[in-house]
């Protein structure tokens, strides 16, 4: 099995040398094998989204190396990594073109990385394929191919974004709290769909979440971050047997303080 993602001693400090200096990632090393589905948990400011942004190339890192499928992408800007990465954001408004139709958005995702000037029109064959894909979502979208994406609900939009992010079977799927803005019922639906898409396409995925129960239930590996570092990394059967209480205890042991993220604690209590 090949290594799909490798972070070696990656560090990133924001506003270096100023009064607002904040080390966001501190000497992070992480290796993901092909087919790994890692959930990432941690309090606010732990470095979870910063790590995803570093992988996606949103801004350059200060130190270290990032490799995707063996390719050193450390110096590449985000658009040069786009063909390797699928991404779903927390905000359902990000990741789709609101004024374009559902079928046009899917076609755009299908043509990602291809040279401009290729025939743009959505073919009937493609439409039929998109209809089949959307039918499986059970959200009634298969009959709304020509609807503008901006008219969809948050859950419908995240479902379409998930399809778009996985259409080209990216080397890496990055999910940045992609259910946080949804109501619990819709969030569960989108999470179930995420699991299905990752399994069916054998994708390698990294999912940031505030929900401890989701972090335990989903994927084959879990990492916990604190102040820009990975403080806990667990996988396989050991992960399956974890409880929320175990996770909070581990956090306290590794960090020397109580887990005090309201959102995560709330999700643990209410689940």
C-alpha positions in Angstrom: 0.0 0.0 0.0 1.4 3.4 -1.0 1.7 6.5 1.2 -0.8 9.0 0.0 0.0 12.0 2.2 3.2 12.8 4.1 3.8 15.8 6.3 7.4 16.0 7.5 8.2 18.6 10.3 5.7 21.1 9.0 5.5 24.4 10.9 3.5 27.6 10.3 3.5 30.8 12.4 1.1 33.6 11.6 2.2 37.3 12.1 5.7 36.2 12.9 7.8 38.9 14.7 4.7 40.9 15.7 2.8 41.2 18.9 0.1 39.0 17.4 2.6 36.1 16.6 0.8 32.8 16.7 2.4 29.4 16.1 -0.4 27.6 14.3 1.5 24.4 13.4 4.5 23.2 15.3 6.7 20.5 13.8 3.8 18.4 12.5 4.7 15.0 11.0 1.9 12.7 9.7 1.8 9.8 7.2 -1.5 8.6 5.6 -1.6 5.3 3.7 -3.8 4.9 0.7 -7.4 4.3 1.9 -6.9 5.8 5.3 -9.9 7.8 6.6 -8.6 10.0 9.5 -10.8 12.2 11.7 -9.1 15.2 13.3 -10.4 16.6 16.6 -9.2 19.4 18.9 -10.3 22.6 20.6 -10.5 26.0 18.9 -7.1 27.2 17.7 -5.6 23.7 17.9 -4.4 23.9 14.2 -7.0 21.5 12.6 -8.1 23.8 9.7 -4.6 25.3 9.5 -3.2 21.8 8.8 -5.9 21.3 6.0 -5.0 24.6 4.5 -1.3 23.8 4.5 -2.1 20.5 2.7 -4.3 22.3 0.2 -1.6 25.0 -0.4 -3.8 27.9 0.6 -0.6 29.6 1.9 3.1 28.5 2.1 4.4 26.7 5.2 7.5 28.1 7.0 9.3 24.8 7.3 8.9 21.2 6.4 7.8 19.1 3.4 4.4 18.1 2.1 4.1 15.1 -0.3 0.9 13.9 -2.0 1.1 10.4 -3.6 4.9 10.7 -3.5 5.0 14.1 -5.2 6.6 17.0 -3.3 3.9 19.8 -3.4 5.5 22.0 -0.7 6.2 24.9 -3.0 3.1 24.6 -5.2 0.2 27.1 -4.9 -3.3 25.7 -4.3 -4.4 25.8 -8.0 -1.4 23.6 -8.9 -2.5 21.0 -6.3 -6.2 21.1 -7.4 -6.0 18.0 -9.5 -4.8 16.0 -6.5 -7.2 17.3 -3.9 -11.0 17.3 -3.4 -12.3 19.6 -0.7 -15.5 20.3 1.1 -15.7 23.4 3.4 -17.7 24.2 6.5 -19.7 26.9 4.6 -22.2 25.3 2.2 -21.8 28.4 0.0 -18.2 27.6 -0.7 -17.1 25.0 -3.2 -19.9 25.5 -5.7 -20.8 28.3 -8.2 -24.1 29.6 -6.9 -25.3 31.2 -10.1 -24.7 28.0 -12.2 -27.0 25.0 -12.6 -26.4 21.7 -10.7 -25.4 19.9 -13.9 -23.0 22.8 -14.9 -21.3 22.6 -11.4 -20.9 18.8 -11.8 -19.5 19.3 -15.3 -17.1 21.9 -14.0 -15.8 19.4 -11.4 -15.5 16.7 -14.1 -13.4 19.0 -16.2 -11.1 20.2 -13.4 -7.5 20.2 -14.5 -8.3 20.0 -18.2 -7.0 22.5 -20.7 -9.3 25.5 -21.4 -10.9 25.6 -24.7 -12.4 22.0 -24.5 -16.0 21.8 -25.4 -18.0 23.2 -22.5 -21.5 22.0 -23.2 -23.0 19.3 -20.8 -23.7 16.2 -22.9 -26.9 14.2 -22.6 -24.8 11.2 -21.6 -23.3 13.3 -18.7 -26.7 14.5 -17.6 -27.9 10.9 -17.3 -24.9 10.0 -15.3 -25.4 13.0 -13.0 -29.1 12.2 -12.6 -28.1 8.7 -11.4 -25.6 10.1 -8.9 -28.1 12.6 -7.6 -30.9 10.0 -7.3 -28.9 8.1 -4.7 -28.8 11.1 -2.4 -32.6 10.9 -1.9 -32.8 14.6 -1.9 -35.0 15.0 -5.0 -32.2 16.7 -6.9 -32.2 14.3 -9.9 -35.2 16.2 -11.3 -33.6 19.6 -10.6 -30.5 19.4 -12.8 -31.1 22.9 -14.3 -31.8 24.5 -10.9 -29.3 27.1 -9.8 -27.1 25.8 -6.9 -27.7 29.0 -5.0 -31.4 28.0 -4.6 -30.6 24.7 -2.7 -30.7 24.2 1.0 -27.4 23.9 3.0 -27.6 20.1 3.1 -28.4 19.7 -0.6 -25.6 22.0 -1.4 -23.1 20.1 0.7 -24.2 16.8 -0.9 -23.6 18.3 -4.3 -20.2 19.6 -3.2 -19.3 16.2 -1.9 -20.1 14.7 -5.3 -18.1 17.4 -7.0 -15.1 16.9 -4.7 -15.1 13.1 -5.4 -16.0 13.0 -9.1 -12.4 12.8 -10.3 -11.4 10.4 -7.5 -8.8 12.8 -6.0 -5.7 11.4 -4.3 -6.9 13.2 -1.1 -10.3 14.3 0.1 -10.2 17.1 2.7 -13.4 17.7 4.8 -13.2 20.8 6.9 -16.1 20.6 9.5 -18.3 20.1 6.5 -21.4 19.3 8.6 -21.0 22.0 11.3 -23.4 24.4 9.7 -26.2 21.9 9.2 -29.0 20.8 11.5 -28.4 17.3 13.2 -30.7 15.3 10.9 -29.1 16.8 7.7 -25.6 16.5 9.2 -26.2 12.8 9.7 -27.4 12.4 6.1 -24.3 14.2 4.7 -22.0 12.2 7.0 -23.6 8.9 5.8 -23.1 10.0 2.2 -19.5 10.9 3.0 -18.8 7.5 4.3 -20.4 5.9 1.3 -18.5 8.0 -1.2 -15.2 7.4 0.5 -15.7 3.6 0.8 -17.0 3.1 -2.8 -14.2 5.1 -4.4 -11.5 3.9 -2.0 -10.6 7.5 -1.3 -8.0 8.7 1.3 -9.8 11.2 3.4 -9.0 13.7 6.2 -12.0 15.0 8.1 -11.9 17.8 10.7 -14.8 17.7 13.1 -15.8 19.2 16.5 -18.1 16.3 17.2 -16.3 13.7 19.4 -18.8 10.9 18.7 -18.5 11.4 14.9 -14.7 11.4 15.2 -14.8 8.1 17.0 -17.5 6.5 14.8 -16.1 7.4 11.4 -12.9 6.3 9.7 -10.1 4.0 10.7 -7.9 6.4 12.5 -8.3 9.5 14.8 -5.8 12.2 15.6 -6.2 14.9 18.3 -4.5 18.3 18.0 -3.5 20.8 20.6 -1.7 24.1 20.2 -0.5 23.2 16.7 0.7 19.7 17.6 -0.6 16.2 17.2 -0.9 14.9 20.7 -2.8 11.6 20.1 -3.0 9.2 17.2 -5.1 6.0 17.4 -6.3 3.5 14.8 -8.0 0.2 14.1 -9.7 -1.8 16.9 -8.3 0.5 19.6 -10.1 3.4 17.9 -13.4 1.5 17.6 -13.4 0.8 21.4 -12.9 4.5 22.3 -15.5 6.4 24.3 -15.9 10.2 24.5 -14.7 9.9 28.1 -11.6 8.1 27.0 -10.9 10.9 24.5 -11.3 13.6 27.0 -9.1 11.8 29.4 -6.4 11.4 26.7 -6.6 15.1 26.0 -6.1 15.9 29.7 -3.2 13.6 29.9 -1.4 14.9 26.8 -2.1 18.6 27.3 -2.2 18.9 31.1 -5.5 20.7 31.0 -9.2 20.0 30.6 -10.8 19.8 27.2 -12.7 23.1 27.2 -14.1 23.4 23.7 -17.8 24.2 24.2 -18.9 23.0 20.8 -17.2 19.6 21.2 -18.5 19.1 24.7 -22.0 20.1 23.6 -21.9 17.6 20.8 -20.7 14.9 23.2 -23.5 15.6 25.7 -26.3 16.0 23.1 -25.5 13.0 20.9 
